[in-house]
């Protein structure tokens, strides 16, 4: 669903296409806004992982974090390491861990990146993930 945000950035309208909802972290009771992880194309660009709050109609959004695929894969790798998620275990319901039968089962979900598939360098460094314009001083 392609939308145009009425808020302007640098005198241009920001457009977005919310391609896929990956996760709703939670909803604010007072406003109905939800914190979400989505795949979003900003201003006609390539799909990126996007984490931010959205209004109930997905027309307005808060400031958030947008990651290129390589950045998202690196984050997934670090989070798996930090929380002890391996091919042998994952946090399950309750306090214990559920077992995986093999590595393919752990990484069959496209939200997880196989450690072998994670590149060492970001594919698109130095570009604003939303506007596509060059940023000063490094990666987005």
C-alpha positions in Angstrom: 0.0 0.0 0.0 1.8 3.1 -1.2 1.1 6.2 0.9 2.3 9.8 1.0 3.0 11.2 4.5 1.6 14.8 4.7 4.7 15.8 6.8 7.4 17.2 4.6 11.1 16.6 4.8 13.4 19.0 3.0 10.4 20.5 1.2 9.6 17.1 -0.4 6.8 14.7 0.5 8.0 11.3 1.9 6.4 8.4 0.2 6.4 4.8 1.5 5.2 1.4 0.5 4.7 -0.9 3.5 5.6 -4.2 1.8 5.4 -6.6 4.8 4.6 -6.5 8.5 7.0 -8.7 10.3 6.1 -8.0 14.0 3.9 -5.8 16.1 5.8 -5.3 19.4 2.8 -3.7 21.2 0.1 -1.1 21.1 -0.3 2.1 23.0 -3.7 2.0 24.8 -4.1 5.8 24.8 -3.6 6.4 21.0 -3.8 3.0 19.3 -0.3 3.5 17.8 1.7 0.3 17.4 5.5 -0.2 17.5 6.3 -2.5 14.5 9.0 -4.1 12.5 8.2 -3.9 8.8 9.7 -4.1 5.4 9.2 -0.7 3.8 10.3 1.0 0.6 10.9 4.7 1.2 10.5 7.1 -1.8 10.5 4.3 -4.3 13.7 2.9 -3.0 14.7 -0.7 -2.2 13.0 -2.5 0.6 14.5 -2.0 4.1 13.8 -3.2 7.6 12.0 -0.5 9.4 11.2 -0.2 13.2 9.0 2.6 14.4 5.5 3.4 15.7 2.6 3.8 13.4 -0.8 5.3 13.8 -3.7 2.8 13.5 -4.3 3.7 9.8 -0.6 3.5 8.9 -0.7 7.1 7.5 1.5 8.7 10.1 4.6 7.5 11.8 7.1 8.4 14.5 10.9 8.7 14.0 12.4 5.2 13.7 15.2 3.1 12.6 15.6 1.9 9.0 18.2 -0.7 8.2 19.6 -2.0 4.9 19.4 -5.8 4.5 23.1 -6.2 5.3 22.7 -4.1 8.5 19.6 -6.1 9.5 21.4 -9.4 9.0 24.3 -8.2 11.1 21.9 -7.1 13.8 20.2 -10.5 13.7 23.6 -12.2 14.1 24.5 -10.0 17.1 21.1 -10.5 18.8 21.3 -14.3 18.2 24.7 -14.3 19.9 23.6 -12.0 22.7 20.5 -14.1 23.6 22.0 -17.5 23.0 19.9 -18.4 20.0 21.6 -21.2 18.1 20.7 -24.1 15.9 20.2 -26.2 19.1 17.9 -23.9 21.1 15.6 -21.0 21.1 13.7 -19.2 23.8 10.3 -20.8 24.1 7.1 -20.3 26.1 7.9 -20.2 29.7 11.4 -20.0 31.0 13.0 -22.9 29.1 14.4 -23.3 25.6 12.8 -25.3 22.8 14.9 -27.5 20.7 15.5 -27.2 16.9 16.0 -30.4 15.0 18.6 -28.8 12.7 20.1 -25.5 11.5 17.7 -25.3 8.6 14.7 -25.2 11.0 16.2 -22.2 12.9 17.0 -20.3 9.7 14.0 -21.3 7.6 12.2 -18.2 9.0 13.3 -15.3 6.8 13.5 -13.1 9.9 16.7 -15.0 10.9 19.8 -14.8 8.8 22.1 -17.7 8.5 25.6 -16.7 9.9 27.2 -17.9 6.6 25.0 -15.5 4.6 25.9 -12.3 6.5 28.3 -10.1 4.7 31.1 -8.3 6.6 30.4 -4.9 5.1 27.2 -3.0 4.5 26.1 -2.9 0.9 25.0 0.7 0.8 27.0 2.8 3.3 26.7 6.6 3.4 23.1 7.0 2.1 20.1 8.1 4.0 17.8 5.1 4.2 14.6 7.2 3.9 15.5 10.0 1.4 18.2 8.2 -0.5 20.4 11.3 -0.3 24.1 11.1 0.7 24.8 11.6 4.4 27.7 13.3 5.9 30.1 11.2 7.9 29.4 7.5 7.3 26.7 4.9 7.3 23.0 5.3 7.9 
